[in-house]
Amino acid sequence: MYDTTTVIRCIFVGSGQDIFSWFHRLKNAKVMLNKFLSYIEDKKLILPGSVTLLSVSGGKDSMVLTDLMLKAGMPIMVGHINHHLRGAESEEDALFIKNYCLEHDLPYHQYDIDPYLLSTGNLQNKARLIRYNQLQKWATEYGCRQIATAHHLDDRIETFLMNIMRGTGMNGMTSILPRYENIIRPLLWATTDEIMRYVRDNSILYREDSSNASDKYLRNQVRHHILPAMIQADNRSYAGLRQTIRNMESTVTVFDYLMENFRHTVVSDSAGKKVVDLSHLLNQPFASDVLYQIIRIYGFNLLQCADMIQSQQGRYYSNSHEAIVHQQKVLIRVIAAEHESVIHIMDAMPFELQSGDIHISMEVSQDVEQNFDNNQFFLDADVISWPITIRSRKPGDVFEPYGMHGKKQKVKKYLTNRKLSPFEKENIRIVEDKKRILAVLPCTIANAVQVTSESENIAVIHFKIDNKNAI
């Protein structure tokens, strides 16, 4: 950490105070590195031997993170996002990091954000999304198992206070986590004072972001005014906030464990959808709160969950998913593309096509029993009047369902009697010839085209729902 020349200079040139100061700095640096390594090991943040992508801004936090990773001998590469929001200062930040990487023989990657993309909307949120998206692209391209950011304990406390001010639940009170998917925060244990002491003791060069002094953003207001006022009111505040976050993290860990066990009893998978059985909840206190804890990961809010419990019907949307309440069950799937009316006209067999989420093929067979399974129907090919049309259902569709001995029924009523959910009804395909409906896929065929002992040529319809919108 310090070369021989430095030691000799302290002993033979410097005063006793110099020597003491040198040993003190050396001790502090070793303590910091040991804490850093212990935290990584305790939280299992880095797989030994794997490459870590560091998100480096050039500020003191990210430069300390880079220095510690180098001293720990861990394989790293550096990624820098230039937001181009501070003119020449932004360019100088990028050049500083690039030169640092050249000096230390580190792979360096830079992404320049077009300032126009940040000119409207919430600048910080937009910048964050672009930043993490680019970091993920680099991690995938260069085989980095984890992406490390330089968030520290003060960041965590500030985020905790901001979340409370905006309204949050237990998860928001855990603030920034040591790991989220492949994003890790190896400095989350360190205070600003510890980082600054490491900067001084190790002569760490860094760039100061002038925007950090501005009160334009809420985080800076919390940092400059709210947190200092709390500490001034009670000097135990900082330690108390830190302990509260730890307590909430422990509580959430236990709560998530219990909820995950309960989730297995009420949630199942069906044809690419998540199905929540409400019968386990309806007679329980706080049913809507429990439902919210089960499905909030899909973006649904507490008010929607309360309405699901109360009405036991309806269709609901989050930003990414849609849900319906059907027969005391909540069915959830990724939001589907618009279901347009589809028409496919086929002139002869064999044929194969994809219609929405259902894959359909049709061929001639000589044996009804050959390769029989639940995803195929057999029709008397000689009674079909070509061409065949395959389409989505429409109001007024009527057919003669198999087994009803020639009685007609509306397709809508037939599907209702089958108790199909709205999601399942969207996948229905009507197969008809010039005279009538031959089949309602994937449910049944028409009575008139059933195979009999007199059938000579057999048409086989194969079908499979692909579940493109599976969770």
N, C-alpha and C positions, 0 to 999 in steps of 0.2 A: 504493500500500500504506500509506503514511503521508501525511497531509495537510500543507499548507503551514504551518498553525499549529504543528504538532508540530515541524517543522524549525526554524521561527523561535524557538520556545521553547528548543530545544536550543542554538541558536547564541547567543542574547542573554540567556537566563536561566540555562541550565544550565552546568555546568562542562565542561571538556575531556573529563573522564571520561564525562559524559552523552552528549556528541557521539560519542565513540568507541563507547560502548555502543549508541547508536542505529544507527550505521552497521554495527556487528557484527550486530545483530539483523536489519537489513535484508538483509545479505549472506546470513545463514543461511536466512532465509525464501525468498530467491530460489533458493538452492541446493536447498532442499527441493522447491520448486515445479518446478524443472527436472528433478530426479530423478523426481518424480511423472510429469511429462509424458513423459519419456524411457522410463520403464518401460511406460507405456500404449502408446506407439508401438512399442517393441521387442516387446512381447508381443501387439500388435494386439488390445487389449482392448475398445476402443470405436470403433464406426463413426462417423466424423466427421458431426456434425449430428444423430445419433440421441439419443433421450432415455434417460437412465439412471435407474433406480429405486435410491435409496440406502436400505439397511437401517440405520436410525439408532436406537441405544439411548439416546443421550444421554451416553454415556461419552466419555472423551477421544479414543479412537481414532476413533469414528464422527463426532465433531464436527470433528476434524482433517480427516478425509476430506471432509466436507461443505464445510469452509472452502476446501480445495484445489480442489474441483470448482467452487466459486463463483469463485475467483480465476482458474481456467483458462477460465472463460466457457463451460462445458459445460452443455447443457440437462439439468436434473435435477428429480426429484420425490422426496419423502421418504415413507417408510413406516415406521411404528413399531408394534411388537407389544407390547402391554401384557399381561404374564403374570399380573399381580395376585398375585404371590408375596411381595411385601414391603410390603403394606399401603399406608399413606400415601406411603411412599417411591416406590412404583410410580406412584401418581397424580401425584406431583410431577414425576417423570421425564417423563411424557406431556405435562403442562402446559408444562414447560420447552421441549420440542421443538416443541410447537404454537406457542408464542409466538415462538420463534426463526424458524420458517417464516413467520409473519405479518410479522415484522420484515424478513425478507429476500425477501418476496413469492414464497415457494416453495409449490407444491402439497403438501398434507399429507394423509396417510391413516393412520388408526389402526384396529387390530384388537384387540379385547379377548378374551383367552382365558378361558373359564370355568375357574376353579381346580379344579373337580371333575374335569375331564378330565385333570389332572396329578396327581391324588391317589393313583393306583396305578401300578405298573410303574416303568420307568426314566424319571424326570422329565426329565432332560436330552434323552434321545432323543425322547420324546414332544413336548417343547417344540420341538425342532429340526424335526421333521416338520411340525408345525402351522405353525411360522414360515415355512418355505420353501414350503409349500403356499399360504399366503396371499400371500406375495410373488409367486409365480408367477401367481396369480389377478389381482393388481394389474397385473403386467407385461403380461399378455394384454389386460386390460380397457382399459388406458391406452396401449397401443402402445409400451411400453418395450423396447428391443432387448436390454438387459442389466440384470442386477441386481448392484449392487456392495455387497460387505460390507467391513468395516474390518479384516479379519485382517492381521496384520503379521508380521515375521520371527520375533519371539519366540513368537508363536502357532504358527508353523510348526515351530520347534525343539521346543516343548513337545509338539506332536502327534506329531512324529517319535519322541520318547522314549516317549510313551505307547503308540504302536503297537508299538515294539520290546518293551516290557514285557508287552504282551498277546499277542505273537506275530504276526508279519507277514511278507509277502513283499516283493518289490522295489517294488511299487506303494505299499505302506504306508510304505516308507522314503522315498518322494518327498514324503510328508506332504501338506500342503495345496497345491493347484496354483493357479497364477495364474488359470486359467480351467477351469471344468467346465461344459460345455454353455453356458447363458447366464448362469452365475454367475461374476462376476469379482472379483478381489482386487487392486485397484490399489495397496495399501499393503504388499504382501507383502515388499517389499525393505527396508522401514523398521524400525529397531530401536525398542524402547521408549524408549531415551534420546533418539533423534532426534525421536520424537513428543512427548516431554515438553519438549524444548527448543523445539519449534515452538509448543507450548501457551504457554510462558512468553514467548517473543519476540513472539507475536501476541495475547497476552491472550485466549486462547480460553476461553470459559466452557464448563463441562461438569458432569455429574452423576457422583458417585462411587457405585458400586454396593457396598453394604455387604457383600454376599455374596462379593465378591472377596477379602476378608480371611479368610474361613473356609477351613479345611482339610478340609471335608466332602467336596469333590470331588477326584478324582485330579489334574485339571489344576492346581488350586491347590497341591496337595502337591508336584507337579513344579516349579511356579513358585517356591514359597516355600522349598523345602528341597533337592530333588534337583539342579536346575540350579545353584543357588548353590554347593552342595557340590562339584559337578564343576569349576566355575570356580575354586573355592578350591584344589582339589587340583592343577589345572593351568590356568593362566590362558589357555592356548591352546584350551581346550575349546569356548568359544563359537564362535570362528572355525572350529575343526575340525568342529563339528557342522554349521555353515552350509555348509562346503565338501563335507562328506559328502552332504548333501541335494542339492547341485548335481551331484555326481558320479553319484548314483543317478538323478537326473532325466535326465541325459545317457545313462546306461546303459539306462534304461527306454525312452527315445526310440528308440535304436538297436535294442533287443530287439523292441519293438513293430513297428518297420518290417520287420525280418526275419521275424517271426511272421506279419505280415499278408501278406507275399509267399508264405510257405509255406501259409497258410490258403487262399489262392486255389487251390492245387493239390489240396487234400484236402476242401474244403467246397463243396457245391453246393446249389442251391435246387431243391426238387421239391414241387409242389402245396402251397406254403405252409409247407413244413418245411425245416429245415437238415439236410443229409445229410453226415456225416463219413465218408469212406472209410478204414476202419481198415487196409486192405491196405498202405497207405503207412507204417504205424506198427508193425505187429505184430513185424517182424523188426529193429526199430531199438532201440538202447539208450535207456533212459528213456522208453519209449513212453507210459506213463501220465502222466509229467510233461508231455510234449508235448501229449497229449490235453487235459490240464487247462488248459494255456495257451490252447488253442483254444476250449474251451467254458466256461471259468470266467465269461465274461461273461453266461452264462445261469444262473449261480448254483450250478453243480455243484462239488463239492469234490474234493480229490485222492483221497480214499479211494474215492469212487464211480468215478472215472476208472480207478483201479487195478483195481477189480472188473470194469469194462467190458472192459478189455484181457484180464484173466485168464479170465473166464467166457465172454465173447463172446455173452452172452444176458442177458435180464432187462429189467426196467423200473425207471426211476430218476426221482426227483422233486427239484426245487429248490423254492424258494418261489414261483417264477413259471413254471417250465417242466417238462415231462416228456420223458424220453428213453427209447427202446428200442434194444437192440442186435439187429440183424436182418441176417443174411447178410453179416457182416463190415462192417457199416455202423452208425453211430449216427444215429438219426433223432430230431430235436429239434423240439418245437413248444410253443407257449404252452399251459399247462394247460387242458384242455378241460372244459366243463361236464359234469355227470354224463350218461351216455348211457342214457336211459330207453327202455323198450320203447315203440314208437310204432305206432299203428294209424290209417290213414286209409281210409275207405270211400267209393268214388266210384261214382255210379250211371250216369253217362253221359259221353261226350266232347262238347266239349273240356273239359279241366280243367287247373288249375295249382295247385301247392302247394309249400311248403317243408317238407322233412322232415329235421330235423337240419341237417347241412351240405350236403345235396344238394337242388337245385332240380329239380322234376319237372313236366313238362307232357305232355299226351297229346291228339292230335287226329286227325281223319280226313284221309287224303291219297289222291289218285288217281295219284300218280306216285312210285315208289320212288326214282328218281334225283334228284328235286327237292331242291335244297339239301342234298345228302348231306354229312355230316361224321361225325367219330368220336364225337360226343356224342348220337347218336340210334340207335334201333333201329326196324325195321319189322316189324309183326306182321300176320297175317291176321286182320282184325277180325271176320270171320264165324264164327270158331271160339271166340271169347271168350264165356264165360257170365257175364253181369253179375249182381251188381255186382263191381267190382274192389276188392281190398284191397291197400294198400301198407303194409308193416310192416317192423320190424327182424327180423333172422333169429333163429331159435330152434333149440335142440338137436333133432336128428331131421329137419330139413328135407331133403327128397329131391326131385330134379327130373331131367328128361331134357335135358341140355345140348345146345345146337345143335352139329351135326356128329358126335354120337355115335350116330346112327341108332337112336334109341329106347332106348338103354341108360340105366338110372337111376344116379344117383350122389348121394351126400350132398353138400349144399352145403358143409359143413365141409371135406370132402376136396377138393372142386373148388377152393375158395379156397386150400387148402394147396398143391395142385399148381400153382396160379398164382403161388405164392410171394409172396402179399400180406403186408404187414406188419400187425401188430396195429392200427396207426393206420388203415390202409386198410380193414381188416375192419370197423371201427366205422362206416364210412360205407355199408356194404352195405345195400341195401333190397330186400326181396322183393316182387315184384308177382305177385299170384295172383288167379284168379277162383274161382268156386264149385267147380271141379273140380281145379285143379292150379296149380303155380307157372308163371307165364308168362315171367318174367324175373328175373334176379339183377343188379340195377343196382349199379355201372356196368359189369358184366362181359359178360353174354351174355343171350340169350333161350333159351326152351325149344324143343326140336326140333319139337314138335307145332304151334307157332304161326308157323313160318317162312313167309314169302311164297313162293308157287309161281306157276306160269303160270296156274293155275286161280283164283287169288285175285282177287276182285272189289273188295272194300273193304279198304283198308289203314289200319292204326292206327300212328301214329308216336309213339314215346316219346322226348321230349327230356329230357336230364338234364345237370346241371352241378354240380360240387362247388365250393362257395363259399369254402372254407378260412377259416372264421371264426376259427380258431385259428392263422392264419398268423403267423409271426414278423415 
